[in-house]
Amino acid sequence: MTDAILMAIDAIGIMLEDKSEYPIASKLEDLIVKNEVIKTVVSINLDEYRRNNPKTVRKSVTVPEYLVKLGKEKNLNFSAILTNALKERLES
């Protein structure tokens, strides 16, 4: 049952991750099911879902050439560094 609810949360998150308006939830008592089918409420916090299941987007950034050269020499992952810096700046 736990796995089924987690899969339902994922399904809802995937369907709504790019949406800003959401469909109205069905009332549990309005659902008609066949024998031995379980009805339950599935709750999802879409902001939290998006943070835990981030969709990546390619962005172009401009940085000084000397920093690019030094970063490459040290095998730095520019995307990881920018992501961490943005998280630190935006979540504080």
N, C-alpha and C positions, 0 to 999 in steps of 0.2 A: 504494500500500500504506500509506503514511504517513497519508493522509487517511482511509482505512478504519479504521485503528487509532484515530485521533483521534475519529472518529464513534462507534466502539464505546465509547470512554472516556466520551464525552458521554452515550450511551444508558444506560450503567451508572450514571453519576452522577445522571442524571435519575430513573431508576427507584429508586435507593436514597437520594436526598438527604434524605428525611424518615424514614428507617428507622434503628433502632438495632440490629436483629438482621438479619444478612445470610444469604442462602442459601449453601449449601456449593458451592464451585466444582466444576465437572465435571472429571474427569481427561481430559487430552488424548487418551490412548490409548483411552478409552471412547467417544469421539465417532466415529460412522460418517458418512462423507461420500461424495458422488458424485464421479465423475471430475473432476479439475482444480480441486477446491475446496481452499482452503488452510485448515489448522488452525493457530491460533496462540494464545498466552497473552496476555491483555490485563490489565495491572496498573493499579490506580487507588488513589490515596491520597484517601479521601473527605474527610478534614479539609481537605486542600489544595484539592480540587475545590470544596468549599463556600465556602472563602475566595475563590476566583477566580470563582465563579458564585453570588454571594449572592442569596438570595430575600429580598425586602423584606417587612417586617411593619409595619403601622401601629401606633404606640404613642402614647398620650396622656401628656403630661408637664406638670408644673406648674412655672411659672417666674414670677418677679415681673413684675407688669404693666408697670413702667417699662422693663424689659429688652425686653419684646415691642414696646413703642412705639418704643424706640430702634432695635431690630433692623429693624422695618418701615421706619422712616425711612431706614435705610442699605441697604435691599433685601437683607438677609441671608437666606440659605437656612438656616433653623433645622435642618432634617433633615441637611443636609451638615455643619453645625457639630457637631451631636450625634454623628453617625456618626464623624467624625474624632476627636472627643474620646474616644469609647468605644474606638476602635482604638488610640489612643495609650495610654490607661490599661490596656487589656487585653493588648496585645501587648508591653508593655515588661517 
